[in-house]
């Protein structure tokens, strides 16, 4: 099941030597606990002391404990976990995450509480995989900064929420961990399969899997073919389910376009529209201007400004990544970072980009490698990132749009 490892690079030898100085799980556990507590604290404060915005459609979302972590898409995942795909619009949300959450409800947990537990535990696994990858590629200090950068990213509160992003992050990072640390192509294929059953973009994992398999083995055999095809199987499994149960294997794609307005578009038109709207929310960067009103308008205007900021981050981090992550990893990172540009801009160009970029974890490893050169730069980055993250958390838990 394992393949022979090639001669380690100097960076790998450094990582191997530094890994013994501190147990990885201790570092990861501390960062995970501190970051999750940070966002949970601001979520609780916002829910307790800030008035709710006008709830879209008048739907209060999932009931029970921690229901304020199941806003927006969270209520869709909650509904699917409880009732299945009983509505056409719900088919746009892939099944693995709500299926796991359903397991928690079968144990007697409320759907929101089950979702939060699944998300936070998946985040712990994701941080461990990312730490090990950064350790392999850049050493212990960069590994620490990498997980700090992603754990305290402004939209990392979604890693607490009833969203599929934490599970998807864990599975994609696990796929790369299997390839670069464990050197197990079948395990990488399994992670890739599960990732593609969590979000459709997970199918892109076939590219780094195929690249690493052929780079190391240079031959095609059943293991290579199985591992490479596994992400496609993950996507196909959901399509087969929709075909059997709904009569249309592409129902999820139709829901994207017809309900959520997420059809394909010219990336340059999306970028142009986003830049035109980038000044919409400058006035609302000051928290009281948004949190002091129940209107849903200001948060949407703010998002048009933030979307461009996060796109700038994604593109800048991608430039850093070109020389700081393996070539095979770039085959996933580049399209995952830029794919949202190909979605219909609609009224809110680059909608959800601040959340989409969160799960492109190789960007944070590249960022960590750069920031690790200076603890001063690291502290400044983390303070700015966490401050914006606290603001966005308050918006999210009070039904104000973020991403």
matplotlib code that plots the C-alpha trace (Angstrom):
import matplotlib.pyplot as plt

x = [0.0, 3.0, 5.4, 9.1, 10.0, 12.4, 15.6, 14.6, 15.3, 17.3, 14.0, 12.6, 15.7, 15.5, 11.8, 12.6, 15.2, 13.1, 10.0, 11.4, 12.0, 8.2, 5.3, 3.2, -0.1, 0.7, 1.4, -1.7, -3.9, -2.9, -3.5, -6.8, -8.1, -7.0, -8.4, -11.7, -12.2, -11.5, -14.2, -16.7, -16.2, -17.0, -19.9, -21.4, -20.9, -22.5, -25.5, -26.0, -25.6, -26.1, -29.5, -30.3, -30.6, -33.7, -33.7, -33.9, -37.3, -38.2, -36.6, -34.9, -32.7, -31.8, -33.3, -31.5, -28.2, -25.6, -28.2, -26.5, -23.6, -26.1, -27.0, -27.1, -25.9, -25.8, -29.6, -29.5, -27.0, -29.1, -32.2, -30.6, -29.2, -32.7, -35.0, -32.7, -33.0, -36.6, -36.2, -34.6, -32.5, -30.9, -29.3, -26.6, -25.1, -23.1, -24.0, -21.1, -21.1, -24.9, -24.6, -22.0, -24.0, -27.0, -24.9, -24.7, -28.4, -28.9, -26.9, -29.5, -27.7, -29.4, -28.6, -26.7, -24.7, -23.9, -22.8, -20.6, -18.9, -18.3, -16.8, -14.5, -13.2, -12.7, -10.7, -8.5, -7.7, -7.1, -4.6, -2.7, -2.4, -1.4, 1.2, 2.8, 2.9, 4.4, 6.9, 7.9, 8.2, 9.6, 10.4, 9.0, 8.7, 6.9, 4.6, 3.6, 3.0, 1.1, -1.5, -1.7, -2.4, -5.2, -6.7, -7.0, -7.8, -10.7, -13.2, -11.9, -15.0, -16.6, -14.5, -16.8, -20.0, -22.5, -20.8, -19.0, -15.8, -14.1, -14.7, -13.6, -10.4, -9.6, -10.1, -8.1, -5.3, -5.5, -5.1, -1.9, -0.6, -1.1, 0.8, 3.7, 4.1, 2.6, 3.4, 0.3, -1.5, -4.6, -5.1, -4.8, -7.4, -9.8, -9.4, -9.9, -13.0, -14.5, -13.5, -15.3, -18.4, -18.2, -17.7, -17.6, -14.2, -12.8, -12.6, -9.5, -7.6, -7.2, -4.5, -2.0, -2.7, -1.9, 1.1, 2.7, 1.9, 3.5, 6.4, 7.4, 6.4, 6.5, 4.3, 0.5, -0.8, -4.1, -3.1, -2.3, -5.5, -7.6, -6.2, -6.5, -10.1, -11.2, -12.1, -14.2, -15.9, -16.7, -18.5, -20.1, -21.5, -23.6, -24.7, -25.8, -27.8, -29.5, -30.2, -31.8, -33.7, -34.6, -34.2, -31.5, -27.7, -27.0, -29.7, -27.1, -25.7, -29.2, -29.8, -26.5, -27.7, -31.4, -31.7, -28.4, -27.3, -23.9, -23.6, -20.4, -19.2, -16.3, -13.7, -12.7, -16.3, -16.6, -13.3, -14.4, -17.8, -16.1, -13.7, -16.5, -18.3, -15.2, -15.9, -19.5, -18.8, -15.9, -18.2, -19.3, -15.8, -16.5, -18.4, -21.1, -22.4, -23.4, -24.1, -26.2, -28.9, -31.1, -31.1, -29.6, -28.3, -25.1, -23.5, -24.0, -22.4, -19.5, -19.1, -18.5, -15.5, -14.2, -14.5, -11.9, -9.6, -9.7, -9.2, -6.1, -4.9, -5.6, -3.7, -0.8, -0.5, -0.7, 2.3, 4.2, 3.1, 4.6, 8.1, 7.1, 4.9, 5.5, 4.5, 1.8, 0.2, 0.0, -2.1, -4.8, -4.0, -4.2, -7.6, -9.0, -7.9, -9.1, -12.2, -14.6, -13.8, -15.6, -18.9, -21.7, -21.1, -24.8, -25.5, -22.6, -19.5, -17.1, -19.8, -18.4, -14.8, -13.6, -14.9, -13.7, -10.1, -10.1, -10.0, -7.1, -4.7, -1.4, -1.8, -1.4, 1.7, 3.3, 2.3, 3.6, 6.9, 7.3, 5.9, 8.1, 11.1, 10.0, 8.1, 7.2, 5.6, 3.8, 2.3, 1.2, -0.5, -2.2, -3.5, -4.9, -6.4, -8.0, -9.4, -11.2, -12.2, -13.9, -15.9, -17.0, -17.9, -20.3, -21.8, -22.4, -24.0, -26.4, -27.7, -25.6, -24.1, -20.4, -19.6]
y = [0.0, 2.3, 3.3, 3.8, 7.3, 9.3, 10.8, 13.6, 17.1, 19.5, 21.0, 17.5, 16.6, 19.8, 19.0, 15.5, 16.7, 19.4, 17.3, 15.4, 18.6, 19.0, 16.6, 17.8, 17.0, 19.3, 22.3, 21.6, 21.0, 24.3, 26.3, 24.5, 25.1, 28.8, 29.6, 27.8, 29.4, 32.8, 32.5, 30.7, 33.6, 36.3, 34.2, 33.9, 37.6, 38.6, 36.4, 37.6, 41.3, 42.4, 42.6, 40.2, 41.5, 40.9, 37.2, 36.4, 34.8, 35.0, 31.6, 31.4, 28.5, 25.4, 25.1, 24.2, 24.9, 26.8, 27.5, 30.8, 28.8, 27.4, 30.6, 31.1, 27.9, 26.3, 26.1, 24.2, 21.7, 21.3, 20.7, 18.1, 16.3, 16.1, 15.8, 14.8, 16.3, 17.2, 20.4, 21.1, 24.0, 21.7, 19.5, 22.2, 21.1, 17.9, 15.1, 13.9, 16.7, 16.6, 12.8, 12.9, 15.5, 13.2, 10.6, 13.1, 13.6, 9.9, 9.9, 12.4, 15.7, 18.7, 19.3, 22.6, 21.1, 18.0, 20.2, 22.3, 19.2, 17.7, 21.0, 21.6, 18.1, 18.2, 21.4, 19.7, 17.0, 19.6, 21.6, 18.4, 17.5, 21.1, 21.2, 18.0, 19.1, 22.5, 20.7, 18.5, 21.3, 24.2, 23.1, 23.5, 27.3, 27.6, 24.8, 26.6, 29.9, 28.2, 26.7, 30.0, 31.8, 29.6, 29.1, 32.9, 33.8, 36.4, 33.8, 30.9, 31.2, 29.1, 26.3, 26.4, 26.7, 24.2, 24.4, 21.8, 23.8, 22.3, 18.7, 19.6, 21.3, 18.2, 15.8, 17.8, 18.4, 14.7, 13.8, 15.8, 14.5, 11.0, 11.8, 13.8, 12.5, 9.0, 8.2, 6.1, 6.6, 4.5, 6.5, 9.7, 8.4, 7.7, 11.2, 12.6, 10.5, 11.8, 15.4, 15.3, 13.9, 17.0, 19.7, 19.4, 21.2, 18.2, 16.4, 18.6, 16.4, 13.9, 16.2, 16.2, 12.5, 11.6, 13.9, 12.4, 8.9, 9.3, 11.3, 8.7, 5.4, 6.5, 3.6, 3.0, 0.2, -0.6, 1.4, 4.5, 4.2, 3.6, 6.5, 8.9, 7.9, 8.1, 11.8, 11.2, 8.4, 10.7, 13.1, 10.3, 8.7, 11.8, 12.0, 8.4, 9.1, 12.0, 9.9, 7.1, 9.2, 12.3, 11.1, 13.6, 13.2, 16.8, 18.2, 19.8, 21.8, 23.0, 24.1, 26.1, 28.0, 28.3, 28.8, 30.1, 32.0, 30.3, 29.5, 29.9, 33.4, 35.1, 35.5, 38.9, 40.1, 38.9, 40.6, 43.9, 43.8, 43.1, 46.0, 48.3, 47.4, 47.3, 50.7, 49.8, 48.8, 51.1, 53.2, 50.0, 48.9, 50.6, 48.0, 50.2, 51.2, 47.6, 46.2, 49.3, 48.5, 45.5, 46.2, 43.4, 45.9, 47.2, 43.7, 42.9, 46.2, 45.5, 42.1, 43.6, 45.4, 42.5, 40.1, 42.1, 42.3, 38.5, 38.0, 40.2, 38.0, 34.8, 36.0, 37.3, 34.1, 32.2, 34.1, 33.1, 29.5, 29.1, 28.7, 27.3, 24.3, 21.3, 21.4, 18.8, 20.9, 23.8, 21.7, 21.9, 25.3, 27.4, 26.3, 26.2, 29.8, 31.2, 29.1, 31.5, 34.1, 31.9, 32.1, 34.4, 37.7, 38.5, 41.2, 40.2, 39.4, 37.0, 36.1, 33.8, 34.1, 34.9, 31.5, 29.7, 30.9, 29.7, 26.0, 26.4, 25.4, 25.4, 29.2, 29.3, 27.1, 29.5, 32.4, 30.7, 30.1, 33.8, 35.1, 32.7, 34.7, 37.4, 37.0, 40.7, 40.3, 37.2, 39.0, 41.9, 39.7, 37.6, 40.7, 42.2, 38.9, 38.0, 41.6, 41.4, 37.8, 39.0, 41.6, 39.1, 36.6, 39.1, 39.7, 36.0, 35.0, 38.0, 37.0, 39.6, 38.4, 37.7, 35.1]
z = [0.0, 0.6, -2.1, -1.7, -0.6, -2.7, -1.2, 1.2, 0.4, 2.7, 3.9, 4.7, 6.6, 8.7, 9.4, 10.4, 12.8, 14.3, 14.7, 17.7, 19.7, 20.4, 20.0, 17.1, 18.7, 21.7, 19.5, 17.4, 20.4, 21.9, 18.7, 18.1, 21.6, 21.7, 18.3, 18.8, 22.3, 20.8, 18.1, 20.5, 23.0, 20.5, 19.1, 22.5, 23.3, 20.0, 20.4, 24.0, 23.6, 20.0, 18.4, 15.6, 12.0, 10.0, 9.4, 5.6, 4.8, 8.5, 9.1, 12.5, 11.5, 13.4, 16.9, 20.1, 21.8, 19.7, 17.0, 16.3, 14.7, 12.2, 10.4, 6.6, 4.9, 8.3, 8.4, 5.0, 6.3, 9.5, 7.4, 5.2, 8.3, 9.8, 6.7, 3.8, 0.4, 0.5, -1.4, -4.8, -3.5, -0.9, -3.6, -4.1, -0.7, -1.0, 1.4, 3.5, 6.0, 6.8, 6.9, 9.6, 11.5, 11.2, 13.1, 15.9, 16.0, 16.1, 19.4, 20.8, 20.2, 18.8, 15.1, 15.8, 18.6, 16.5, 13.7, 15.9, 17.3, 13.9, 12.7, 15.6, 15.6, 11.9, 12.4, 14.9, 12.4, 9.7, 11.8, 12.5, 8.9, 7.9, 10.7, 9.5, 5.9, 6.8, 9.0, 6.1, 3.7, 5.8, 9.3, 12.8, 13.1, 9.7, 10.7, 13.9, 12.1, 9.3, 11.6, 13.6, 10.3, 9.3, 12.8, 13.4, 9.8, 9.7, 8.4, 10.6, 12.7, 10.0, 11.4, 14.4, 12.4, 11.0, 7.6, 5.5, 5.2, 8.3, 7.1, 3.6, 4.9, 7.0, 4.1, 1.5, 4.0, 4.8, 1.2, 0.9, 4.2, 2.9, -0.3, 1.3, 4.8, 5.0, 1.3, 1.0, -2.3, -1.4, 1.7, -0.3, -2.7, 0.2, 1.5, -2.0, -2.5, 0.8, 0.0, -3.4, -1.6, 0.7, -1.9, -5.7, -5.9, -4.1, -7.5, -8.2, -5.8, -8.6, -10.1, -7.2, -6.6, -10.2, -10.3, -7.2, -8.2, -11.6, -10.2, -7.7, -9.4, -13.1, -13.9, -14.1, -12.0, -10.2, -7.1, -9.1, -11.2, -8.1, -6.1, -9.1, -9.8, -6.2, -6.2, -9.3, -7.5, -4.6, -7.0, -9.0, -5.8, -5.2, -8.8, -8.7, -5.5, -7.2, -10.3, -8.4, -5.9, -8.0, -11.6, -12.5, -11.7, -12.4, -10.1, -7.8, -10.8, -11.8, -8.2, -8.2, -11.3, -10.9, -7.1, -6.0, -9.2, -9.3, -13.0, -14.9, -16.1, -17.7, -15.0, -16.3, -16.1, -12.5, -11.6, -13.3, -11.5, -8.1, -8.5, -9.4, -6.2, -4.0, -2.5, -1.5, 2.0, 3.0, 5.2, 7.0, 8.1, 11.4, 13.4, 14.9, 11.5, 10.8, 14.2, 15.1, 12.6, 11.9, 8.2, 6.0, 3.5, 5.2, 5.7, 2.0, 0.9, 3.3, 1.8, -1.7, -0.2, 1.8, -1.1, -3.1, 0.0, 0.4, -3.4, -3.1, -0.2, -2.2, -5.2, -3.1, -1.2, -4.4, -5.7, -2.5, -2.9, -6.4, -4.9, -1.5, -2.0, -4.2, -7.9, -7.4, -4.7, -7.1, -9.4, -6.7, -5.2, -8.3, -9.5, -6.0, -5.4, -8.8, -9.5, -7.8, -10.4, -12.9, -11.1, -12.1, -10.3, -9.9, -7.4, -5.2, -7.2, -5.5, -3.0, -0.4, -1.5, 2.0, 3.0, -0.1, 0.3, 3.9, 2.9, 0.3, 3.0, 0.9, 0.8, 4.5, 4.5, 2.0, 4.2, 7.3, 5.6, 4.9, 8.3, 10.2, 9.3, 11.8, 15.0, 14.8, 11.4, 12.7, 15.7, 13.7, 11.1, 13.8, 15.7, 12.5, 11.3, 14.7, 15.1, 11.8, 12.6, 15.8, 13.9, 11.3, 14.0, 15.5, 12.1, 11.5, 14.8, 14.5, 11.1, 9.2, 6.0, 5.8, 3.1]

ax = plt.figure().add_subplot(projection="3d")
ax.plot(x, y, z, "-o")
ax.set_aspect("equal")
plt.show()
